Amino acid sequence: MKVTRIYSDDTGETHFDDVEIPLKDAGKIGRLSEPVAAKSVIFRTNDPDYDYDWHNAPARQYIALLDGAIELEVSDGEKRVLAGGDILLVEDVTGKGHRTKHLEPKERRSLFIVLKQ
C-alpha cells in the first residue's frame, strides 16, 4: 500500500517520499500490514475555503483523506495533489514545514492517526 511521506532533512528542508507499506496475505479477510502503534485518532472536517500556509505537523501522524482533494507543497518546491483514499505520513514536526491548499469547493473530511513516539 502506497503512502506519501513528508519529512524534514538535517537542514530543515522538507521533502516528499513514497513509502510502500508491505502487506501479507491473511486469507479470506485480505492482505494486512503489521500493526502500527497509535496514540490517538482524530476526526476532522474542513470548510470549502480552507487553506493552511506554512506549518509543521503537530506530531508524527498518518492522515487518511476520506474525500475531497488538496495540493501539498514542501519547502524544496515540490507539489503533489492528494485526494480521497490517499494516505499521508507527516513527520515534519521540525524544519520549514509544508502548506496545504484546498482544491474543491466543498467540505473535506480526514482522519488523523497520531503515532506513538
SVG drawing of the C-alpha trace seen along z (x, -y; Angstrom):
<svg xmlns="http://www.w3.org/2000/svg" viewBox="-19 -31 41 49">
<polyline fill="none" stroke="black" stroke-width="0.4" points="0.0,0.0 1.5,-3.3 1.8,-6.2 3.1,-9.7 5.5,-10.8 6.6,-14.4 9.8,-14.7 12.5,-17.2 16.1,-16.7 19.1,-17.7 19.0,-21.3 15.2,-21.7 14.2,-21.4 11.0,-19.4 10.6,-16.8 8.2,-14.1 8.9,-10.4 6.9,-7.5 6.7,-4.7 5.3,-1.2 3.7,0.5 4.2,4.2 1.0,6.3 0.8,10.1 -1.9,12.5 -4.3,13.0 -6.6,15.4 -10.3,14.5 -10.0,11.2 -7.5,9.8 -3.9,8.5 -2.8,6.9 0.2,4.8 2.0,5.3 0.3,3.4 1.3,-0.2 1.1,-1.6 -1.1,-4.6 -1.6,-7.2 -5.0,-8.6 -7.4,-9.1 -8.8,-12.5 -11.7,-13.1 -11.7,-16.4 -13.7,-18.3 -12.5,-21.4 -14.6,-24.2 -14.5,-24.7 -12.3,-27.8 -9.7,-26.1 -6.0,-26.7 -3.2,-26.4 0.0,-28.3 3.5,-27.0 3.2,-24.9 4.8,-21.8 2.9,-18.7 2.0,-18.8 3.0,-15.2 4.1,-12.2 0.8,-11.0 -0.9,-9.3 -3.7,-11.4 -6.2,-9.4 -8.0,-11.6 -11.6,-10.4 -12.8,-12.7 -12.0,-16.0 -8.6,-17.0 -5.7,-19.0 -2.4,-20.3 0.5,-19.9 3.8,-21.9 7.0,-21.1 9.9,-23.6 12.0,-22.2 9.3,-23.4 7.7,-20.1 3.9,-20.0 1.6,-17.0 -2.1,-16.5 -3.8,-14.0 -7.5,-13.0 -9.9,-10.9 -8.5,-7.4 -4.9,-8.7 -2.8,-8.3 -0.2,-10.8 2.5,-10.2 3.6,-13.6 6.9,-13.6 7.9,-17.2 7.5,-18.2 10.5,-20.4 12.0,-22.4 10.4,-24.6 7.1,-22.6 4.6,-22.3 1.5,-24.1 -2.0,-22.8 -4.3,-24.2 -8.0,-23.0 -8.8,-22.2 -12.6,-21.6 -15.4,-23.9 -16.9,-21.5 -16.3,-20.4 -13.4,-17.9 -13.1,-15.0 -10.0,-13.3 -8.8,-11.1 -5.7,-11.7 -3.9,-8.7 -1.3,-10.1 1.6,-7.7 3.2,-6.7 6.7,-8.3"/>
</svg>
